[in-house]
Amino acid sequence: MLLHMSERLMLLSILPKEGNFLTLKIVRKLREDLSLSEAEHKEYDFKLLDDGRVTWSKEADAQPKEITIGEKATDIIVESLTALDKSNKLTDAHFTLYEKFLNIE
């Protein structure tokens, strides 16, 4: 799946921190795949600000990256997005992810 940098970072923030062993193993692999490589970090000038926010150059979102996301990992993401939706905690930042993973057009 092609994901922009902002979508990758948003996905990292909604992945569960707890679960059974299988879920945690899948989430660990997914976190590695979604995370920034050293080359991306340098190329897109990522910076962690004092208030905890992250900034990067505009080019990072202009070049989506192909991330392989398996069936179980997709289920975990859909479950997280659905839980946010049910609790009315979706934000505009979740919008494109929700459309992609829940096939909403």
SEFIRO-92379 format. One record per atom (N, C-alpha, C): x, y, z; residue in three letters. Coordinates in steps of 0.2 Angstrom, whole numbers, plus 5000, padded with zeros to 4 digits. Each point is the difference from the previous one (the first is absolute). Example, Ala and Ser with C-alpha at 12.3 -4.5 7.8 and 13.67 -1.06 7.14 Angstrom:
2
506649725039ALA 499650065000ALA 500450065000ALA 499850054996SER 500450065001SER 499650055003SER 
***
This chain:
105
500449945000MET 499650065000MET 500450065000MET 499950054996LEU 500450065000LEU 499750055005LEU 500550025005LEU 499850045005LEU 500550065000LEU 499750065001HIS 500450065001HIS 500350005007HIS 500550045001MET 500350015007MET 499650015005MET 499550054999SER 499550025006SER 499649945001SER 499849964995GLU 499649945002GLU 500449945003GLU 500650004999ARG 500549955003ARG 500050025008ARG 500150065001LEU 500150025007LEU 499450005004LEU 499450014996MET 499450005004MET 499849925001MET 500249964996LEU 499949935001LEU 500449975006LEU 500650035000LEU 500449985006LEU 499750025007LEU 499750064999SER 499750025007SER 499349965002SER 499749974995ILE 499449975002ILE 500049925001ILE 500649974999LEU 500149935001LEU 500049985007LEU 499749955002PRO 499949985007PRO 500749995003PRO 500050025006LYS 500649995005LYS 499949935004LYS 499449975000GLU 499949945004GLU 499749954995GLU 500049945002GLY 499649954996GLY 500349935002GLY 499849954996ASN 500349935001ASN 500750004996ASN 500349955001PHE 500749994997PHE 500050014993PHE 499549964996LEU 500050014993LEU 499850074998LEU 499650035003THR 499850074998THR 500750055001THR 500349995006LEU 500650045001LEU 500649994995LEU 500049934998LYS 500549984995LYS 499950044993LYS 499450004998ILE 499850034994ILE 500050085001ILE 499850025005VAL 500150085001VAL 500750025000VAL 500549965003ARG 500750015000ARG 500350014993ARG 499849954996LYS 500250004993LYS 499750064996LYS 499450015001LEU 499750064997LEU 500350065002LEU 500250015006ARG 500350065003ARG 500750014996ARG 500449954999GLU 500650004997GLU 499950024993GLU 499549974996ASP 499950024993ASP 499750074999ASP 499750035005LEU 499750075000LEU 500550055002LEU 500549985004SER 500450055003SER 500550024994SER 500350065002LEU 500550034995LEU 500749975000LEU 500249994994SER 500749974999SER 500550065002SER 500649985001GLU 500550065001GLU 500050044994GLU 500049974994ALA 500050044994ALA 499450054999ALA 499449985002GLU 499550045000GLU 500050065005GLU 500349985006HIS 500150055005HIS 500450064998HIS 500649984997LYS 500450054997LYS 499850044994LYS 499749964995GLU 499750034994GLU 499550055002GLU 499549995004TYR 499450045002TYR 500150045006TYR 500650015003ASP 500150045005ASP 499550005006ASP 500049945002PHE 499549995006PHE 500350035006PHE 499650035004LYS 500250045006LYS 499449985006LYS 500249995006LEU 499649995005LEU 500050075004LEU 499450035001LEU 500050075003LEU 500049995008LEU 500150055003ASP 500050005008ASP 499349985002ASP 499550024997ASP 499349985002ASP 499749934998ASP 500549964997GLY 499849934998GLY 499849994993GLY 499950064996ARG 499849994993ARG 500649994996ARG 499849974994VAL 500549984995VAL 499950044994VAL 500550034997THR 500050034994THR 500449974995THR 499950014993TRP 500449974995TRP 499950054994TRP 500449994995SER 499950044994SER 499449984996SER 499850044995LYS 499449994997LYS 500149944995LYS 500649994998GLU 500149944995GLU 499849935003GLU 500050005006ALA 499949935003ALA 499349984999ALA 499550045000ASP 499349984998ASP 499950004993ASP 500450034996ALA 499950004993ALA 500249934997ALA 500449965003GLN 500249944998GLN 499849945004GLN 499449974999PRO 499849955004PRO 500449944999PRO 500049965005LYS 500449945000LYS 499549935000LYS 500249954997GLU 499749945000GLU 500149965006GLU 499549995004ILE 500149965006ILE 499549944999ILE 500349945001THR 499749945000THR 499649995007THR 499449994999ILE 499649995007ILE 499549944999ILE 500249955004GLY 499649944999GLY 499350005003GLY 499749944999GLU 499350005002GLU 499850015007GLU 500449975004LYS 499950015008LYS 500250075002LYS 500650034997ALA 500250075002ALA 499450044997ALA 499749994995THR 499450044997THR 499550005005THR 499849945003ASP 499549995004ASP 500150045007ASP 500650005002ILE 500250045006ILE 499950074999ILE 500250034994ILE 499950074998ILE 499350025000ILE 499649964996VAL 499350015000VAL 499750005007VAL 500249955004GLU 499750005007GLU 500250075004GLU 500650024999SER 500250065003SER 499650064997SER 499950014994LEU 499650054997LEU 499350005002LEU 499749945000THR 499349995001THR 499950025008THR 500449985004ALA 500050025007ALA 500050085001ALA 500450034996LEU 500150085000LEU 499350034998LEU 499749974994ASP 499450024997ASP 499449995005ASP 500049945003LYS 499449995005LYS 500150055006LYS 500650025002SER 500050045006SER 500150074998SER 499850024994ASN 500050074997ASN 500750035001ASN 500549964999LYS 500750035001LYS 500450004994LYS 499749994994LEU 500350014994LEU 500250074999LEU 500550024997THR 500250074998THR 500150004992THR 500150064998ASP 500150014993ASP 500649964998ASP 500550005004ALA 500649964999ALA 499949934998ALA 499549975003HIS 499849934998HIS 499649994994HIS 499850054997PHE 499550004994PHE 500249954995PHE 500650014997THR 500249964994THR 500249935002THR 500249995006LEU 500149935002LEU 499449975001LEU 499550035003TYR 499349975001TYR 499749984993TYR 500150044995GLU 499849994993GLU 500349944997GLU 500750005001LYS 500449944997LYS 499849945003LYS 500049995007PHE 499949945003PHE 499349985001PHE 499550045000LEU 499449985000LEU 499650014994LEU 500450014994ASN 499750004993ASN 499450055000ASN 500150055003ILE 499550064999ILE 500250044994ILE 499550024996GLU 500250054995GLU 499450054999GLU 
***
